[in-house]
Amino acid sequence: MANKLVRGSLIIFIGNIIFRIGGYVYRFLMATLLGPSAFGILNITMSNQGIFQTLASGGLPPAISKYIAEYEAVNDHNMARQIIYTSLKMMVFLGLFLGFLMIFVIGPLMAVFLKKPETMVPLQIIGCITPFSVVLGAFRGAFQGVYKMEYIVYTRAVEQMFMILFATAFVLIGLSAVGAVWGTVIGYALAALSAVYIFKVYMPKYIPEYTDDFVFTHKDELKLGIKLVKFAIPVIITAIAEMLIFNICTIVMGKFLTLAEVGFFGAADPIARLPLMISISVATTILPASSEAFKLHDVKALQKYVEQSYKISLLFVIPMCIGLALFAVPILQLFYFKSPSYVNGASALALLSIGMAFYSIFAISTSIVQGVGNPRIPMYILVFGSIVTGVLSWVLAPILGIAGGATATTIACFMMMVPCVYFALKLTETRPPTLSVIKVMAATAIMGIFGYFIPKTTLMLFPGIILCMIVYFFALILVKFFAKEDIDTLRGYSSKLGPLAKFINKLLNLVEKLEFRN
């Protein structure tokens, strides 16, 4: 099981790196080709798109993952397959219905609310994405349930590659933000087809076809649908609230600020989310892993997963967030070198980066709590957080501009993190990793003080990052962060990293020599 957690997290982490790089390429191209105002329209559209796609999924992908993991744990392949088909029927209906509403009702109303008529057509096109996104979500849930995280990565690659290609082509021929959104439609459509192909060709190895004696009546399917909905309702509320945490400030700013200012915020936002590559990679894997351990009443394994997930995230996320905050200006100058005006988003980037440190820990805690059968707890916390974000954005954005939206998000993330960590540790009876937190914070503080005195120019960006990494590495050794178990675990999995294996082993040998020389 430990193999599943580490392997799954590693695959999703690598996939998230590729996905983030592709996302930055997309953002860079769109920001450069469209300009701040049209890019602001695209950001408002994408914020609404994320919320609407989440609503259309009905909260079922996590339910699919959870119940497939549980049925596969007891080798009930028939029910695992039935989970997929029943969920898919429900999701396709939701996708078509809500897509219709978006085109004819919600899109026009949102444009009126924002008092920006130029946003109406891009918002309406979102309705064409949902039928494909729900199919994609259903199969990704199935892939996650059997720990085939690489299949999720494959579909993401198809989605992103074709979205970038078609969006860029449509913008170049003069379709502006409308063309960018149509590129997204094509990306999702082709990704959905790839998910269907993978499921048909490769998934029977892990979830075999129905046995001849399997009987499942309409009444049974209705009961299963109700079971899925009971789990999915709090999950969908949680997911919508989560999307609001990230996107409500953009929507609110769209009402109070200019489209160019929204564009500046949109340029900073994805960079601030860079640390989430790590936490979401761990969170994606910890959900089915904790669910399976909970189902099998394996308390020791469950506690080990919880401890590992927090320790891994803290080790990498905290210094990344501080580094992004420190080097906000040169990072934006580098990413958007063709459009220097986007450096106006530096204040938002610095503030959002701190918020993402809080959100990263919250995301892992949410998956743990959901995995042990308590999806309502994150739901309540996220609903509270989304309300806080919305209220603070409404108050602060007109006063502080994009820094106000970023401040609102950061405060809300902190207020969500604290109670969710408490419940994750309490429900799994896991001791809080207090010592690990103190050591990481101490090492990060040393790195931060050193990084503060590095000149914040594009010329010094990469040397500064490398120097900060070196300082952080030796600071971790200084505070004796690494345990022998950590080094042995990392050495065991370094062989899977190809050409990097030799370098990582040398690094681990150095750590072992310095850490345990006495």
N, C-alpha and C positions, 0 to 999 in steps of 0.2 A: 504493500500500500504506500509506503514511503516513496518507492519508485514512481508510483502514479502521480503523487503530489509534485515531486521535483521535476519529473519528466514533463508533466502537463504544464507546469508553470514555466519551464524553460522554453517549450515550444510556443506557448502563448506570448511569452516575453519577446522571443525573437520575431514572432509574427507582428507583435505590437510595435517593435522597432521599425520594421519594414513599413507597417501601416502608417505610423507616425511620419516617417520620412516621406511617404507618398502623400500624406495629408499636407505636409509643409510644401511639397512641390506644387500641389493643387492650390493651396492658399497663395503661394508666391506668384504662380502664373496668373491666378484670378486677380490678385491685388495689383499686379503690374499691368495687366491687359485692361482691366476695368477702370482703375482709378478709385480713389477713396469713396466717392459718392455711390457709384454703381456697386462697388464692393460692399458698401453699407447695406444696400438692398439685398445683396446675396446673403449677408450675415443674418439679417432679419428673417429671410426665407429659411435659412438652414436652422435657425433657432426654432421656428415653428415646425419645421420638418421633423426635427428630432422628437419633439413633444408628440406630434401627431402619429408618427410611426410607432412610438412606444404605446400610445393609446390603441392603435389598430392591432397590435400584437396580443392585446388582452391579458398581458402578464403570463402567457402560457409557456414561452421558452424556458424559464427557470423551473416551471412545474414539470415540463417534459424531461429536463435534465434530472431533476430530483427523483421522479418516479421510475424512470428508466434505470437509474443507478440502483434503486432499491430492488426492483424486480430482477435485474441482472445479478444482484448479489445473492439471490436465492435461485438463480437459473430458471426463472419463469420468462422464457423468451417470447412466448405468445403474448403475454400481457405487455411486455416492453414494446413489442411492435404495435399492439393495439393503441397504446398511449400515443404513438406518433400519428396514426391515421385519424383517431378521434380528435386530437388537437388540431390537426391540419384542416379538417372540415370546419371547425369553429373559427379558426383564424382567417381562412379564405373569405368566409361570410363577413366577418368584421372588416377585413381589408376593403372589400368591394363597397360595403355600405358606407364606411367612413370616407372612402375616396370620393364617392358621390357627394357627400355632405361638404367636403373640402372644396370641391370644384364649384358648386352652385350656391353654397350658403356661407361657410366659414371664411373662405378666402376674401370674398367681397366685404364681409363685415369687419374683418381684421384690418383691411386697407382703410376703411372708414374710421376705425378706432385710432389708428396711427396717424390719420390725416395726411397720408402719403399715398395717393392713388397709383403711383408708379410701382408699388409693391403688389398690386392685386394679381396680375397675371402670373408672376413667379409663385405666389402663394397658391393659386389655383392648380398649378402644375404638380404640386405636392400630391394632390389626389391621384395622380397617375402612378406615383411611386408605391403607394401602400399595398396594392395587390401583390406586387413582387416582393416587397420587404417582409410581408407576413410569411410567405412561403419560405423565404430564406431564413427567417427567425425560427421557424418550426424545425427545420432540418439542422440548424446549428445547435438547437437545444438537444436534439438526438445525438449529434456528434459529441457534445459535451458530456452527455450521460454515460457514454461508453469510453470516455477519456481519449477519444480520437481528436485531440486538439488540432492536429495538423490539417484535418479536413476543414475546420473553421478558418484556418490561415489560408488555405487554397481558395475558398470562396471569397474571402476578403480581398485576396490579390486580384481575382477576376473583377470584382466590384470596383476596386479602386483604379485598376489599370484602364479599364474602358471608360470609367467616369472621367478621368483626367484627359484621355484622348479625345473623347467626344465633346466634353465641355470646352476644351481649348479650341478645337476645330470650330465649334459653333460661335464662340466669342470672336474668333479671328474673322469669320465671315460677316460679322456685324450684328449678331443677335444679342449681344450684351448679357445682362444678368439672366434673361430668359433662356438664352442658349446654354448658360452654365447649369441651370436647373434641368434642362432637357438632357444634358450629358449625364446627370445623376440618375435620371429615369432609365437610360440605356444601361448604365453600370449595374443597377439593381436587377434589371431584367435578365441580363446575361449571368449575373452571379446566382440568381434563382435557378436558372437552367443548369448551371454547374453543380449546384447542391442536389438537384434531382438526379443528375447523372451519377454523382458520387454515392448517393443513397442506394440507387438501383444496382450499381456494379460492385461496390466495395463493402457496404454495410451488412449484407447477409452473412459475412464472416463473423460478425460480432452480435448481430440480432438475426438469427435464422428466420426463414419463412415459417408461417403457421404450420403446426403439425396437423395431421389429418383428423385427429380427434378433438381439435379445439372448436368449441361452440361458443359464440358470443352474440346474443340476441340484441334487438333494438332496446329492450328494457335494460339489459346489461350496459349497453353503450350510454344510455341516458344516465344511469347511476355513475358511470365513469366520468361522463361530462360534468356532472354535479360535483364529483370529487375534485376534478381539475379546477373547476371554477372556484370552489371554496378556497383552494390554495392560491389561485391566481388573483382573486379580487384584492387581497392585501398586497400582493406582489405588484399588480398594475398600479395601484395607488402609490405604492413605494416608488415604482419606476417613473411615474409621471411627476411625482414630487422631486425625484432626483433630477429629471430633465429640467424642471423649473429652477432648481438650484443653480444650474449652469446657464440657463437661457432666459429666465425671466428678467434679469437685469438688462439683457440686450433688447428685449421687447420694450421694457419701460424706457430705456434710453432712446429707442426708436421714436417714442412719443415726445420726449422732452428735448432731445439733442438733434443736431444735424446728421444727415446720412454720412457725411465725411467723418464725424466723430465716432459714429457707430463703426465705420470702417477701420478707424485706428484701434478701437477696442477689439474688433474681430481679428486684427493682425497680431495682437498680443495674446489673446485667449488661448489658441492652440499651443503656443510655446509654453505657456504657464502649465499646461496639462501634461507636459513631457514626463514628469515623475509618475504619473498615473500608469505609464507603461508597466512599471514594476508592480504596483499595488493591484492593478486590475488583473495582471497575469496571475498573481497569487490568489486573488479573490475568485477568479473564474474556476480555478482548480479546487480551491478549498470548499466550495459549495457541495459538489458531489462527494468529495472525499469525507467531509464531516458528516454528510447525510448517511453515507454507507457505514461509517464507524458508529454513528448513533443508532442506526438500524440494527447493527450486530452487537450493540451494547459493549463496544470495545472502548472503555473510558480512557485507558492509557494511550491508545492510538489517537483518540480525539484530542486529548490534551497536548500530545506531541505536535499534532498538526497546528494547533492554535499557537503554541510557543514558536514553532518554526516560522509560521506566516508573519507574526509580528516582528520577529527578530530580523528576518530577511528584508522586510519592508523598511523598518527603521534604519537599517544599515545603509541602504542606498537612497531612500526617498528624502530624508532630512537634509543631507548635504547637497543633494541636487536642487532642492527648493531654495536653500540659502544661496547657492551659487547663481541660480537664475535671477534672484532678487538683486544680488550684488552687481551682476553684469548685464542688467536689463537694457541699458542704452546701447552698448556695443553689439549685443545680440540682435536687436532690432535693426541696427545699422547694417549688420552683415546680411541678415535674412532678406531685407527689403532694400538692397543697395541701389536698385533701379528707381525706387520711390522714397527718397529721404524723409518725406513728410510723415511716414509711418512711425518714426521715432517718437512722435507725440503720444504713442501708446506705452511708453516706458513706465510711467507711474502705475498704470493698470497691470503691467506685467509683473512688477515688483510686488505689488499687493496680492495679486492672484496667486503668485508662486507660494507665498506663505499659506494662503488658504488651501492650496492643494496638498500641503503637508498634512494639514488636519483632515482633509477629505480622504487622503490615501488610507489613513488608519481607520477612518470611519467605514470605507468601502470593504475592507477586510473583515471588520467586525460585523458588518451587515451580512456578508456571506456566511459567516460562522453561525450567526443567530438564525438565519433562514435555514441553514443546513440541519440544525437540530430541531426544526419544526416550529419556529416562532416568527413567522414572517410579519406578524402585526407590530412587533416592537420597532423594527426599522421603519415600518410604515408611519407610525405615529411620530417618530423622531423626524423623518423626512418631511412630513406634512408641516410639522412645526417649523423646520428649517426653511422650507419654501415660502411659508408665510413671512418669516423674519426677513428673508432675502427680498421678497416683493415689497414689503413695507419700508425697509431701509433703503432700497433702490429708489423708491418713489420719493423718499425724503432727501436722500443724499445726491442722487444724480443731477437734479436741477441746480444744486449748490456747488458740488465738486466735479461735475462732469463725469468722465469715464472713470476717474479715481473713486467717485462715489459708488458706482456700480461694483467696482472691484472690492471696495471696503465692505460693502453689504454682503457680498459672497463670502469673504474671508471670515467675517464675524459669524455668519450662519454656519459655516463649516466647523468652526471651533465649538459652537454650541451644540452641534449634532454629534461630534466626535466623543465628547465626554460621557454622555449617558450610554451610547452604543457600546463603547469599550467596556463599561461597567457590566452591562447585561451579557456580553459575549463571555467575559471571564466568569461571571456568576453561573451562567447556565451550563458551562462546560467544567466548572469547578477547577479552573486553572488559576494558578498564582500569577499575579500581574508581573510582567517582565521589568520590574522597577530598576534593577541594576543595569540591565541592557540599555534602558532608556537613558539613564544618567550617563553611562559611558559614551553612548552615541552623541548625546547633547554636548558633553564635554569635548569630544573630538571635533564635533562640528563647530563649536565655539572657537577652538584653536584655529581651525581652518578659516572661519569667518573673519577673525581678527587679522589673520595674515592676508586674506583676500581683500580686505578693506583698503589696504595701502597700495594695492596694485593699480596702476593707471587704467581708467575705464575707457580704453580706446579699442578700435577694431584690430589694430596692430598687436595689442597686448592680450587680446581675447583668448586665443588658443594657448599661448604660453602661460597666461594666468590660470586657465582651467587646469592645465597639466600640473602646474606648481601646486595649486590647491588640492588636487588629487593626491599628490605625493605627501603633502603636509597632513592631509586627512588620514592617509594610510598609516603613517608613522605615529600619528596621534592615537589611532585605534590600538596600536601596539603599546603605546605609552600607558594607556588606561586599562590595558589587559582585557580587551573586549573579546578576543577569540578564545574559545575553549577547544580542547583537543578533539572533542566530538565534532565540532564545526569543521575543523581542518580535515579530519578524516572523511567527513561527508563530502566536502568540496573536492577533495582529491579523488574520491571514488567516481564522481560525476564529471570531472574535468576531461576524462578520456573521450567523452561524447562531443567535445567541442572542436574536434578536428585539429587544424594547424595551431590553434590556441592552447592545446593541451600541454605542450612542452613548456611554454611560457608560464602558464598558470601553475604548473607543478613546481617550477623554480620559485615562483612568488610564494607559494604555500610553504615550501621548504624554508624560505627566508623568514616567513612569519613564525613558523614553528621554532626556528633557531633563536629568534629574538624574543618570542613570547615565553618560551619554556627553557631558556638557557640556564635557569637556576634549578 
